[in-house]
Amino acid sequence: MERFSSIFLYTLSVLCFTSILPHLASGKKFRWCTLSDAEQRKCSHLARSLQTILGPNDPFSRVSCVRGHDTKDCMSKIRGNKADAVSLDAGEVYTAIQLYDLTAVAKEQHAEGSCVFAVAVTRRGTLHLHSLKGSRSCHNGARWTTGWNIPLGFMLSKNLLYWDEEQPLSKAVSRYFTASCVPGIGISSPNLCELCRGSKSYVRDKNHFCETSSNEPFSDSEGAFRCLQSGSGDVAFIDHLAIMRATDAELQEYELLCPDGSTAPLTSFKTCNLGKGPNKAIVTRGLMRRITKRFLTLITGLFGPNGRQRSRLSLFTSDSFGGKNLLFHDSTQKLQIINDDVDMTGILGLDYIALLKGLGHEGISLDNSVIRWCCISSAELRKCEDWALNVRSDPMVCIQATSLTGCIEMIKRNEADAVSLDATHAYIAGRCGLQPAAVEYWGDQSDCVMDIDEKQHNYTERGNSGSRLALIHIYSNTV
């Protein structure tokens, strides 16, 4: 027995060691999560360059690029050990730490340090901060620092925006602006995705509408500025980095909205802004913290502004790969490695964390950015596909199962979000812990119970006897 215990403990230690160093003895690769085809190209070039420069026995000579749908998908992949690292906006760094149990290992630093200014940009002579209500807004990302958290925190503090805290903040924003593009906001408020331009598809991998990746043309600060320039929006909430290289024509056409109600040139972002917050940071799993820091130190030393191999690859330049801000922001000058003993307050700042908590950011899951509707027949799938392609705002895709029971199982496995069920299957779904979201109303002639809570009680009391009950739409999460 003692010998068996010794063997078990030895085996366990080996397994733990290889999980901490997955790219060594196990032969696995360090995996960076990419957010677009252009970013995948830059990452692949980085991997090939490392393979050429480093010896075959060097663990970082084997790097792979894992394609994510959006930033939330990358967080999930890192948590699930399907990827190892990604660079995120500070607002999503908070989400990654709080909800995905990830850790930040480095900050991006530019000319102004590791902070960014939140600015509101409009066409000259069109708006000021007190006349934004009813306008169309472009934001760089849902719950991102400069496109959501700081601007909305400012507007709430100045009583420019009313928010009943019993409801999500997104509801108040959707009432304030007539239409918006807030990439990553998900399904909470329809008009917050209305201005977005990402391709729609009923296939999940091809649906990029309103997602936080460069496949959504209006995502990120450059994308939100593009949203304004295209005429889709009236105001863009972005970081100052997106306007630092503004052309002469852009300097003449656009201006900043200042807190006192005045306006200023784009070059005045240091004095005319809505506030300052932390810049992007790189996150990973706790067990990969040391390895990720080594990887970042290596690639910065090789391909950074003063890198020994910068002729092969410029780490903080993206133009040659057909995009901007790929892997890291193009204005980045270096990566500041974060010490292991630094907590989230040291990473994001006490004031910024207080702001996030005040905005109700804590505990908000960003998983449900796309509705995945489950179908059980080819005809239903075709109708769903038509619906997905023509829905005005909410991102939606269609998946198919062989039966209603199969749909319930897929929702339980988090492979689908919603399905339309008859009374019998609704009872089964309720017993499986799923929640009813809506009831089909057939008019006053129906003798069915229309209150969802009462209906659930009746299911429990009477089983499936309510055969004439209206259909129920079931979601996997409580609504």
Helices and strands as residue ranges (DSSP letters): H 2-20, E 30-34, H 37-53, G 59-61, E 63-67, H 71-79, E 86-88, H 90-100, E 102-109, E 115-123, G 129-131, E 136-139, I 145-149, H 150-157, H 169-176, E 179-181, G 190-192, G 204-206, H 220-229, E 235-239, G 240-243, H 248-253, E 254-257, E 263-264, G 266-268, E 275-278, E 281-285, G 286-288, H 289-303, G 319-321, E 334-337, H 344-348, H 350-358, E 371-375, H 378-390, E 396-400, H 404-412, E 418-421, H 423-431, E 435-439, H 452-462, E 472-475
